[in-house]
Amino acid sequence: MKAWGPSPVKQPTTTISSLNPTVAKALERVLNKIPGARQRLERKYAEVVATLDDDVHPYKHELPAYTRLPSAGRPRADLLAEMEALHLRESARWRDGFVSGAVYNGDPSHIDFLNRVYALNSQSNPLHFDLWPSGVKYEAEIVAMTAHMLGASRTADPIVGTVSSGGTESILLAMRAYRDQARALRNVTKPEIVIPTTAHAAFDKAAQYFNINLVRVPVAPDFRGDAAAMTAAINRNTIALVGSAPSFPHGAIDPIAALATVAHAHKIGLHVDACLGGFVLPWAEELGYPVPAFDFRLPGVTSMSADTHKYGYAAKGSSVILYRGEELRRYQYYTVADWPGGLYFSPTFAGSRPGALSATCWAALVSMGEQGYRDATSRILATAQLIRRWIEQTPDLVVLGDPLFVIAFASPTLDIYRVLDQMTRSGWSLNGLHHPPAVHLCVTLRHAAPGVAQRFMDDLHAAIAHVKAHPAEKGGMAPVYGMAATMPLHGVVNELLKRVIDLMYKVGE
């Protein structure tokens, strides 16, 4: 077994994808004006989308499709039978551990418990707290328990927050709060956020939504944020720095302590994205794994996001956003005092929200308890480190960085996207990565079940052997991933992705 430390991976120093963004955008505008160029692009989009249609609409030849309300409602028993059949077909892969992330617990008794809690609270809505004060209790205690776990008990500052619908909303809420705080207190009209290139795409979404300039800084060779380079990117318009604990692509924990020192010295915010690690790293540290300080113990950390619907084992649709102090949190709120409909306010983006999700989140946290999370983390990390060792011992693969439970791997000898294709054909749902081309497995409790890790490695070795034996084989997602990884015109790829979304909202015919 290799010692703890980053695994080397050869990265190209110059690629076509490194084309200057300004030049790339100008080239895209020119291409769109060339006669026939747009038509050729549209044909290519249609070709790629057509190859995905069967995967997106697998039931189009089996089940009725509705483009209008049926003239008479169907019997409830028939609908339940149809939906139960779909559930059985779709649950097999995640129940058997073939999926990276996505379902983080999956134990039938845990699911049944959460379903019962949801049913009891299916009509509740936190917007109407006078009707459902239980929702106030649940959400306040979810925030308090999460804050305590992430260092609130080890700082004199009050750590407060709200419940959100997921990690993306938590991140968007924080970025909006920093923007409005900087505008109110420092008169910043052109706000900027400095992030490592590995930070979650939700920060880019926040920048687009809230007119914030996103300053992306390349990561160090170990795939962790480069604190010195991020410091150099700070200017008077900088409202916050961002670090991940860990990052989604490579499972790397950014140098949060160094970033916290910088943020504190410059009197700007530091958001720690612990959506993946918030309910893993505290227990990993207790279990003796090498986890650097990343939470509110560090004075410069001013906000954190942690997803309760991932390793918190709550139902999908819940996350927690935490702030150092009530003042910063208030910039997240929406209030209006002059609406004819009355006084109106909401803590997050949504007005009405499903109170049942907050109830199931509260029930998951309280039923698991510290020991439950500690035990689950122990099983997950033991499995992840076993898979990591096996991958490191595979000649054609190399592990990226120094991961704990998100194991990213590349290949210096093979097209890793073709390996990904072959794993998909074997029933696995893994994540393809870019820059460098790689694949990752986010290890969950599903993978800690007996035999799953061995099956993963057996299928991975078989996939490598297949790619070697069939060097000219085409098809699958490898060409799409390859195009996205090397295409200098990112707008072209973005247009392709929009066509895929269009396909998702097309009724299967």
MARGUMAR-349869 format. One line per field, with one value per residue (C-alpha): residue number from 1; x, z, y. Coordinates in nm, 2 decimals, decimal comma. Example, Ala and Ser with C-alpha at 12.3 -4.5 7.8 and 13.67 -1.06 7.14 Angstrom:
num c(1  2)
X c(1,23  1,37)
Z c(0,78  0,71)
Y c(-0,45  -0,11)
END
This chain:
num c(1  2  3  4  5  6  7  8  9  10  11  12  13  14  15  16  17  18  19  20  21  22  23  24  25  26  27  28  29  30  31  32  33  34  35  36  37  38  39  40  41  42  43  44  45  46  47  48  49  50  51  52  53  54  55  56  57  58  59  60  61  62  63  64  65  66  67  68  69  70  71  72  73  74  75  76  77  78  79  80  81  82  83  84  85  86  87  88  89  90  91  92  93  94  95  96  97  98  99  100  101  102  103  104  105  106  107  108  109  110  111  112  113  114  115  116  117  118  119  120  121  122  123  124  125  126  127  128  129  130  131  132  133  134  135  136  137  138  139  140  141  142  143  144  145  146  147  148  149  150  151  152  153  154  155  156  157  158  159  160  161  162  163  164  165  166  167  168  169  170  171  172  173  174  175  176  177  178  179  180  181  182  183  184  185  186  187  188  189  190  191  192  193  194  195  196  197  198  199  200  201  202  203  204  205  206  207  208  209  210  211  212  213  214  215  216  217  218  219  220  221  222  223  224  225  226  227  228  229  230  231  232  233  234  235  236  237  238  239  240  241  242  243  244  245  246  247  248  249  250  251  252  253  254  255  256  257  258  259  260  261  262  263  264  265  266  267  268  269  270  271  272  273  274  275  276  277  278  279  280  281  282  283  284  285  286  287  288  289  290  291  292  293  294  295  296  297  298  299  300  301  302  303  304  305  306  307  308  309  310  311  312  313  314  315  316  317  318  319  320  321  322  323  324  325  326  327  328  329  330  331  332  333  334  335  336  337  338  339  340  341  342  343  344  345  346  347  348  349  350  351  352  353  354  355  356  357  358  359  360  361  362  363  364  365  366  367  368  369  370  371  372  373  374  375  376  377  378  379  380  381  382  383  384  385  386  387  388  389  390  391  392  393  394  395  396  397  398  399  400  401  402  403  404  405  406  407  408  409  410  411  412  413  414  415  416  417  418  419  420  421  422  423  424  425  426  427  428  429  430  431  432  433  434  435  436  437  438  439  440  441  442  443  444  445  446  447  448  449  450  451  452  453  454  455  456  457  458  459  460  461  462  463  464  465  466  467  468  469  470  471  472  473  474  475  476  477  478  479  480  481  482  483  484  485  486  487  488  489  490  491  492  493  494  495  496  497  498  499  500  501  502  503  504  505  506  507  508  509)
X c(0,00  0,13  0,17  -0,08  0,00  -0,09  -0,05  0,13  -0,07  0,07  -0,11  -0,06  0,10  -0,08  -0,40  -0,66  -0,90  -0,66  -0,76  -0,81  -1,18  -1,21  -1,06  -1,29  -1,60  -1,50  -1,44  -1,78  -1,94  -1,76  -1,86  -2,22  -2,21  -2,05  -2,31  -2,37  -2,17  -2,47  -2,66  -2,37  -2,36  -2,73  -2,70  -2,42  -2,63  -2,92  -2,70  -2,57  -2,91  -3,06  -2,81  -2,93  -3,30  -3,34  -3,15  -3,36  -3,69  -3,66  -4,04  -4,16  -4,26  -4,40  -4,62  -4,88  -4,75  -4,97  -4,95  -5,28  -5,49  -5,68  -6,05  -6,12  -5,89  -5,72  -5,79  -5,55  -5,47  -5,36  -5,13  -4,98  -4,91  -4,75  -4,53  -4,44  -4,32  -4,10  -3,96  -3,86  -3,68  -3,50  -3,40  -3,20  -2,88  -2,86  -2,96  -2,69  -2,42  -2,37  -2,40  -2,15  -2,31  -2,68  -2,82  -2,61  -2,78  -3,04  -3,11  -3,47  -3,56  -3,42  -3,61  -3,94  -3,88  -3,83  -4,13  -4,35  -4,23  -4,29  -4,65  -4,72  -4,61  -4,70  -4,94  -4,71  -4,56  -4,30  -4,44  -4,74  -4,56  -4,87  -5,03  -4,73  -4,51  -4,35  -4,17  -4,01  -3,89  -3,75  -3,57  -3,42  -3,29  -3,15  -2,95  -2,83  -2,72  -2,54  -2,37  -2,25  -2,10  -1,92  -1,74  -2,00  -1,92  -1,56  -1,60  -1,74  -1,93  -2,29  -2,32  -2,67  -2,83  -3,13  -3,25  -3,25  -3,35  -3,00  -2,64  -2,69  -2,95  -2,72  -2,44  -2,66  -2,80  -2,45  -2,32  -2,63  -2,57  -2,21  -2,30  -2,56  -2,35  -2,06  -2,29  -2,44  -2,13  -1,85  -2,04  -1,91  -2,10  -1,89  -1,86  -1,61  -1,56  -1,23  -1,27  -1,04  -1,13  -1,25  -1,52  -1,87  -2,06  -2,32  -2,08  -2,08  -2,46  -2,46  -2,23  -2,46  -2,78  -2,65  -2,42  -2,10  -1,77  -1,62  -1,24  -1,12  -0,78  -0,60  -0,54  -0,21  -0,07  -0,23  -0,57  -0,61  -0,68  -0,37  -0,39  -0,11  -0,26  -0,60  -0,46  -0,30  -0,64  -0,80  -0,89  -1,12  -1,42  -1,36  -1,64  -1,55  -1,31  -1,43  -1,28  -1,41  -1,41  -1,38  -1,42  -1,66  -1,43  -1,13  -1,23  -0,95  -0,98  -0,86  -0,62  -0,91  -0,68  -0,46  -0,76  -0,93  -0,62  -0,62  -0,99  -0,97  -0,68  -0,86  -1,19  -1,38  -1,59  -1,47  -1,73  -1,65  -1,84  -1,88  -2,19  -2,01  -1,80  -2,00  -2,14  -1,83  -1,52  -1,60  -1,63  -1,34  -1,13  -1,25  -1,16  -0,80  -0,80  -0,58  -0,85  -0,72  -0,92  -1,20  -1,49  -1,59  -1,30  -1,11  -1,20  -1,18  -1,46  -1,77  -2,01  -2,05  -2,29  -2,35  -2,60  -2,82  -2,96  -2,62  -2,42  -2,68  -2,90  -3,21  -3,46  -3,36  -3,42  -3,25  -2,93  -2,81  -2,64  -2,46  -2,32  -2,09  -2,34  -2,70  -2,60  -2,46  -2,76  -3,00  -2,87  -3,00  -3,36  -3,64  -3,89  -4,15  -4,35  -4,56  -4,73  -5,12  -5,12  -4,98  -4,65  -4,44  -4,11  -3,91  -3,57  -3,47  -3,56  -3,88  -4,20  -4,40  -4,18  -4,24  -4,23  -4,22  -3,86  -3,76  -3,94  -3,76  -3,43  -3,48  -3,59  -3,28  -3,04  -3,20  -3,24  -2,88  -2,71  -2,34  -2,27  -2,47  -2,28  -1,95  -2,02  -2,14  -1,83  -1,60  -1,75  -1,75  -1,38  -1,26  -1,43  -1,30  -0,94  -0,96  -1,08  -0,81  -0,54  -0,67  -0,68  -0,33  -0,21  -0,37  -0,10  -0,31  -0,47  -0,35  -0,54  -0,57  -0,47  -0,51  -0,88  -1,06  -1,39  -1,43  -1,18  -1,09  -0,87  -0,72  -0,51  -0,18  -0,22  -0,60  -0,89  -1,05  -1,39  -1,40  -1,33  -1,62  -1,84  -1,76  -1,84  -2,17  -2,24  -2,16  -2,43  -2,23  -2,32  -1,99  -1,90  -1,68  -1,45  -1,26  -0,92  -0,77  -0,99  -1,08  -1,36  -1,46  -1,65  -1,81  -1,82  -2,14  -2,29  -2,42  -2,06  -1,98  -2,21  -2,03  -1,88  -1,96  -1,60  -1,47  -1,73  -1,64  -1,27  -1,35  -1,57  -1,31  -1,03  -1,26  -1,34  -0,97  -0,91  -1,20  -1,08  -0,73  -0,88  -1,11  -0,90  -1,12  -1,46  -1,69  -2,02  -2,13  -2,05  -1,68  -1,70  -1,92  -1,69  -1,39  -1,54  -1,62  -1,28  -1,09  -1,33  -1,19  -1,54  -1,72  -2,02  -2,07  -2,06  -2,30  -2,54  -2,52  -2,60  -2,91  -3,03  -3,00  -3,21  -3,47  -3,47  -3,54  -3,86  -3,98  -4,26  -4,13  -4,30)
Z c(0,00  -0,09  0,19  0,22  -0,05  -0,39  -0,68  -0,98  -1,30  -1,63  -1,74  -2,07  -2,05  -2,36  -2,51  -2,76  -2,47  -2,32  -2,59  -2,44  -2,34  -2,51  -2,83  -2,81  -2,77  -3,07  -3,28  -3,18  -3,30  -3,63  -3,68  -3,62  -3,90  -4,16  -4,40  -4,33  -4,01  -3,79  -3,99  -3,95  -3,58  -3,55  -3,74  -3,51  -3,20  -3,35  -3,41  -3,05  -2,90  -3,11  -2,96  -2,61  -2,68  -2,58  -2,26  -2,16  -2,27  -2,20  -2,15  -2,47  -2,63  -2,31  -2,13  -2,24  -2,28  -2,18  -2,37  -2,22  -1,92  -1,98  -2,04  -1,73  -1,45  -1,43  -1,13  -0,85  -0,81  -1,18  -1,13  -0,82  -0,99  -1,28  -1,06  -0,84  -1,14  -1,25  -0,90  -0,90  -1,23  -1,13  -0,78  -0,86  -0,96  -0,67  -0,42  -0,54  -0,52  -0,89  -0,86  -0,77  -0,50  -0,57  -0,30  0,02  0,26  0,08  0,37  0,33  0,70  0,69  0,37  0,52  0,83  0,63  0,41  0,72  0,86  0,52  0,50  0,85  0,73  0,36  0,40  0,60  0,46  0,65  0,49  0,72  1,04  1,24  1,11  1,14  1,43  1,43  1,11  1,30  1,56  1,30  1,10  1,39  1,54  1,21  1,18  1,55  1,52  1,20  1,33  1,65  1,43  1,22  1,51  1,66  2,00  1,96  1,87  2,06  1,76  1,70  1,41  1,26  0,93  0,75  0,58  0,20  -0,08  -0,16  -0,20  -0,50  -0,32  -0,01  -0,23  -0,42  -0,09  0,05  -0,27  -0,28  0,09  0,03  -0,27  -0,09  0,22  0,02  -0,17  0,16  0,37  0,11  -0,18  -0,41  -0,74  -0,94  -0,70  -0,75  -0,60  -0,61  -0,65  -0,74  -1,08  -0,90  -0,70  -0,77  -1,08  -0,84  -0,79  -1,16  -1,15  -0,86  -1,06  -1,36  -1,16  -0,94  -1,18  -0,99  -1,17  -1,10  -1,08  -1,14  -1,01  -1,13  -0,86  -0,75  -0,88  -0,59  -0,71  -0,40  -0,42  -0,46  -0,16  -0,29  -0,63  -0,48  -0,26  -0,56  -0,73  -0,45  -0,52  -0,38  -0,55  -0,40  -0,17  -0,08  -0,13  -0,18  -0,06  -0,09  0,18  -0,03  -0,40  -0,61  -0,89  -0,71  -0,34  -0,25  0,06  -0,02  0,22  0,42  0,71  0,48  0,30  0,63  0,74  0,41  0,42  0,78  0,70  0,40  0,58  0,32  0,34  0,31  0,21  0,27  0,05  0,27  0,08  0,03  0,34  0,61  0,75  0,69  0,78  1,15  1,21  0,99  1,21  1,52  1,36  1,31  0,94  0,83  0,81  0,83  1,01  0,77  0,98  1,21  1,44  1,19  1,26  0,89  0,79  0,76  0,59  0,52  0,32  0,42  0,25  0,48  0,18  0,11  0,40  0,64  0,51  0,48  0,19  -0,13  -0,12  0,19  0,28  0,55  0,49  0,80  0,87  1,13  1,29  1,23  1,04  0,75  0,74  0,72  0,38  0,26  0,35  0,14  0,30  0,16  0,36  0,09  -0,10  -0,11  -0,02  0,32  0,49  0,33  0,40  0,33  0,45  0,12  -0,25  -0,23  -0,08  -0,01  0,08  0,15  0,53  0,50  0,38  0,68  0,90  0,74  0,77  1,14  1,19  1,00  1,21  1,55  1,46  1,34  1,63  1,66  1,69  1,38  1,17  1,32  1,24  0,88  0,82  0,94  0,70  0,40  0,46  0,50  0,17  -0,01  0,10  -0,01  -0,36  -0,36  -0,29  -0,56  -0,82  -0,73  -0,79  -1,14  -1,40  -1,64  -1,38  -1,15  -0,85  -0,86  -0,55  -0,19  -0,16  0,14  -0,01  -0,36  -0,56  -0,89  -1,13  -1,48  -1,72  -1,88  -2,14  -2,23  -2,32  -1,98  -2,13  -2,32  -1,99  -1,85  -2,14  -2,07  -1,70  -1,80  -2,02  -1,71  -1,52  -1,34  -1,32  -1,26  -1,31  -1,60  -1,52  -1,73  -1,70  -1,68  -1,83  -1,54  -1,37  -1,01  -0,77  -0,47  -0,21  -0,01  0,23  -0,07  -0,17  0,19  0,15  0,12  -0,22  -0,39  -0,38  -0,52  -0,80  -0,88  -0,92  -1,12  -1,36  -1,38  -1,47  -1,73  -1,88  -1,91  -2,08  -2,32  -2,42  -2,49  -2,70  -2,90  -2,98  -3,27  -3,10  -3,11  -2,95  -2,61  -2,43  -2,49  -2,80  -2,62  -2,32  -2,55  -2,74  -2,42  -2,27  -2,58  -2,75  -2,71  -2,80  -2,47  -2,60  -2,86  -2,58  -2,37  -2,66  -2,69  -2,32  -2,37  -2,64  -2,39  -2,14  -2,42  -2,48  -2,11  -2,14  -2,45  -2,41  -2,51  -2,83)
Y c(0,00  0,35  0,60  0,88  1,13  1,25  1,00  1,15  1,20  1,33  1,63  1,81  2,14  2,27  2,15  2,27  2,32  2,58  2,83  3,18  3,21  3,55  3,42  3,11  3,33  3,54  3,23  3,10  3,42  3,40  3,04  3,12  3,37  3,14  3,00  2,63  2,62  2,66  2,39  2,15  2,21  2,15  1,82  1,71  1,81  1,61  1,31  1,30  1,36  1,08  0,83  0,93  0,91  0,54  0,59  0,90  0,74  0,37  0,32  0,49  0,16  0,01  0,26  0,52  0,87  1,17  1,50  1,62  1,52  1,19  1,25  1,04  0,96  0,62  0,40  0,46  0,09  0,07  0,37  0,23  -0,10  0,07  0,29  0,00  -0,19  0,10  0,13  -0,23  -0,20  0,12  0,04  -0,28  -0,09  0,14  -0,13  -0,35  -0,08  -0,01  0,37  0,63  0,85  0,92  0,69  0,72  0,49  0,27  0,04  -0,08  -0,03  0,32  0,40  0,26  0,47  0,79  0,71  0,68  1,01  1,17  1,04  1,18  1,53  1,52  1,83  2,05  2,37  2,57  2,89  2,85  2,81  2,90  2,58  2,36  2,48  2,13  2,24  2,53  2,28  2,04  2,30  2,49  2,17  2,04  2,36  2,34  1,98  2,03  2,35  2,16  1,89  2,14  2,33  2,56  2,43  2,53  2,89  3,19  3,32  3,21  2,97  3,00  2,89  2,76  2,44  2,45  2,22  2,09  2,18  2,40  2,61  2,64  2,76  3,01  3,15  3,20  3,38  3,60  3,69  3,78  3,99  4,19  4,23  4,37  4,60  4,73  4,76  4,82  4,96  4,68  4,71  4,46  4,16  3,88  3,54  3,35  2,98  2,68  2,53  2,22  2,41  2,28  2,41  2,56  2,85  2,92  2,90  3,16  3,38  3,37  3,42  3,71  3,89  3,80  3,77  3,43  3,42  3,06  2,97  2,65  2,39  2,26  1,93  1,75  1,88  2,10  2,47  2,69  2,93  3,15  3,19  3,25  3,52  3,69  3,70  3,91  4,27  4,54  4,37  4,03  3,94  3,58  3,29  2,93  2,60  2,25  1,98  1,77  1,87  1,68  1,58  1,44  1,42  1,66  1,88  2,23  2,41  2,56  2,67  2,88  3,02  3,11  3,30  3,49  3,57  3,68  3,91  4,07  4,09  3,89  3,58  3,22  2,97  2,60  2,37  2,06  1,94  1,60  1,59  1,76  1,44  1,24  1,44  1,51  1,13  1,05  1,28  1,10  0,77  0,88  0,96  1,25  1,53  1,89  2,15  2,27  2,40  2,69  2,62  2,83  3,20  3,29  3,04  3,25  3,00  2,63  2,41  2,05  1,82  1,63  1,43  1,29  1,14  1,28  1,00  1,22  1,20  1,38  1,75  1,89  2,07  2,31  2,65  2,78  3,13  3,28  3,53  3,63  3,95  3,76  3,52  3,81  3,90  3,57  3,64  3,79  4,03  4,27  4,51  4,69  4,41  4,43  4,06  4,14  4,11  3,84  3,68  3,36  3,25  3,07  3,10  2,90  3,03  2,71  2,42  2,05  2,04  1,66  1,68  1,88  1,63  1,33  1,51  1,57  1,21  1,08  1,29  1,20  0,83  0,80  0,99  1,04  0,67  0,59  0,84  0,73  0,36  0,44  0,65  0,37  0,13  0,37  0,48  0,12  0,02  0,33  0,28  -0,09  0,02  0,29  0,04  -0,19  0,08  0,20  -0,16  -0,17  -0,10  0,10  0,33  0,60  0,75  1,13  1,32  1,19  1,09  0,95  0,84  1,00  0,79  0,96  0,77  0,83  0,62  0,71  0,43  0,40  0,62  0,64  0,73  0,41  0,23  0,43  0,32  -0,05  -0,01  0,14  -0,16  -0,38  -0,20  0,07  0,44  0,63  0,99  1,11  1,40  1,65  1,83  1,57  1,30  1,07  0,87  0,87  0,65  0,82  0,55  0,51  0,26  0,07  -0,01  -0,13  -0,43  -0,76  -0,84  -0,50  -0,37  -0,69  -0,69  -0,33  -0,42  -0,74  -0,54  -0,26  -0,51  -0,67  -0,32  -0,25  -0,58  -0,52  -0,17  -0,32  -0,60  -0,37  -0,06  0,05  0,01  0,31  0,42  0,50  0,83  0,83  1,05  1,30  1,32  1,34  1,63  1,82  1,76  1,89  2,13  2,48  2,62  2,56  2,74  2,46  2,20  2,41  2,42  2,04  2,01  2,24  2,00  1,71  1,90  1,96  1,59  1,53  1,74  1,57  1,32  0,98  0,87)
END
